[in-house]
Amino acid sequence: MLIRPASGDDLPNLQDIERAAGEQFTAIGMPEIAADEPFSIDELERYRAGGYAWVAADPQPVAYLVAEPVDGSLHIEQVSVRPEYARRGLGRQLIDTADAAGFPALTLTTFRDVPWNAAYYRRLCFRDLDRAEETPGLRRIRRTEAEHGLDRWPRLCMRRDNPLAKGPSGR
């Protein structure tokens, strides 16, 4: 499986990956999450143009990650894997690729009680942040998520420090 930067031609496929990955939420009583629309092409292009969109391709994309700098860290906005490619380490590989961007830390927000969310990220060395540790940018992201109704289920912010990062900007 090749991990590479996303291309403009990949973007519609990323929407399909997100829809397919979201279906698993229906089985655990979160059909609203499954029904949520993926990022628009314009939103995906913003991540891609910024250099923070990667895919796992076989040869077409089967998984992706998009991120953006937030308060000096790289914030993972979305990581999704087609269900038929799950449990092959693609999410981990994409996260490690994002880590290689050189920021001091990776951050993300996730569902606390969904088995393939917070528990998965803890296995990848992310730690839960308490409210006092949330940066202004993370608090803004949490507010936006709440406005979209995501706080109906318990959510949390997580962080993974990058001991190999160079300097305060990570670059």
VOSE-552919 format. One record per residue (C-alpha): residue number from 0; x, y, z; chain. Coordinates in steps of 0.5 Angstrom, whole numbers. Example, Ala and Ser with C-alpha at 12.3 -4.5 7.8 and 13.67 -1.06 7.14 Angstrom:
<nodes>
k_east_north_up_c
0_25_-9_16_A
1_27_-2_14_A
</nodes>
This chain:
<nodes>
k_east_north_up_c
0_0_0_0_A
1_3_7_-2_A
2_2_13_3_A
3_3_19_-1_A
4_0_26_-2_A
5_-7_27_-4_A
6_-8_29_-11_A
7_-14_34_-14_A
8_-16_28_-18_A
9_-17_24_-11_A
10_-22_29_-8_A
11_-28_26_-10_A
12_-26_19_-8_A
13_-24_21_-1_A
14_-32_23_0_A
15_-33_16_-2_A
16_-29_13_3_A
17_-32_18_8_A
18_-39_16_7_A
19_-37_8_7_A
20_-33_9_14_A
21_-38_13_17_A
22_-43_7_16_A
23_-40_3_22_A
24_-43_9_26_A
25_-51_6_24_A
26_-49_0_28_A
27_-47_3_34_A
28_-54_7_35_A
29_-50_14_32_A
30_-54_14_25_A
31_-53_22_25_A
32_-46_21_24_A
33_-47_16_19_A
34_-51_21_15_A
35_-47_27_16_A
36_-44_29_9_A
37_-37_29_8_A
38_-32_35_7_A
39_-34_39_1_A
40_-29_38_-5_A
41_-27_46_-4_A
42_-26_44_4_A
43_-21_38_2_A
44_-18_42_-3_A
45_-16_47_2_A
46_-12_41_6_A
47_-9_39_0_A
48_-7_45_-2_A
49_-4_47_4_A
50_0_40_4_A
51_-4_37_10_A
52_-8_31_6_A
53_-5_24_5_A
54_-8_18_2_A
55_-7_10_2_A
56_-7_8_-5_A
57_-8_1_-8_A
58_-7_4_-13_A
59_-14_8_-12_A
60_-14_11_-5_A
61_-17_7_0_A
62_-16_11_6_A
63_-14_18_8_A
64_-12_24_13_A
65_-13_31_13_A
66_-10_36_18_A
67_-8_43_19_A
68_-4_47_24_A
69_-7_49_30_A
70_-4_53_36_A
71_3_50_34_A
72_1_43_33_A
73_-2_39_27_A
74_-9_38_28_A
75_-12_31_25_A
76_-19_33_22_A
77_-21_27_19_A
78_-18_20_18_A
79_-22_15_15_A
80_-21_8_12_A
81_-26_4_7_A
82_-29_-2_12_A
83_-26_-7_7_A
84_-19_-4_8_A
85_-20_-4_16_A
86_-15_-7_21_A
87_-9_-7_16_A
88_-5_-1_20_A
89_-7_4_15_A
90_-10_9_20_A
91_-3_8_24_A
92_1_9_17_A
93_-3_16_16_A
94_-2_18_23_A
95_5_17_23_A
96_6_20_16_A
97_3_27_19_A
98_7_26_25_A
99_13_26_20_A
100_11_33_18_A
101_15_35_24_A
102_10_39_29_A
103_12_38_36_A
104_5_35_37_A
105_-1_32_33_A
106_-8_33_36_A
107_-15_31_35_A
108_-22_31_37_A
109_-26_24_38_A
110_-31_20_41_A
111_-29_18_48_A
112_-34_12_48_A
113_-33_9_41_A
114_-29_3_41_A
115_-25_5_34_A
116_-24_12_36_A
117_-21_14_43_A
118_-19_7_45_A
119_-15_6_38_A
120_-12_13_39_A
121_-9_11_46_A
122_-6_5_43_A
123_-2_10_38_A
124_0_14_44_A
125_-5_19_44_A
126_-7_22_51_A
127_-13_25_53_A
128_-13_32_55_A
129_-17_35_60_A
130_-20_42_59_A
131_-15_46_62_A
132_-10_43_57_A
133_-14_45_51_A
134_-11_51_47_A
135_-15_56_44_A
136_-16_53_37_A
137_-18_46_40_A
138_-23_50_44_A
139_-26_53_38_A
140_-26_47_34_A
141_-30_44_40_A
142_-35_49_40_A
143_-36_48_32_A
144_-37_41_33_A
145_-42_42_39_A
146_-46_47_34_A
147_-46_41_29_A
148_-49_37_34_A
149_-43_32_36_A
150_-43_34_43_A
151_-49_29_43_A
152_-44_24_45_A
153_-38_25_49_A
154_-32_27_46_A
155_-25_29_48_A
156_-19_32_45_A
157_-12_28_45_A
158_-5_30_44_A
159_1_26_41_A
160_8_29_43_A
161_13_28_37_A
162_20_28_41_A
163_23_28_34_A
164_20_35_32_A
165_25_41_31_A
166_24_47_34_A
167_17_51_37_A
168_14_51_30_A
169_16_44_28_A
170_20_45_22_A
</nodes>
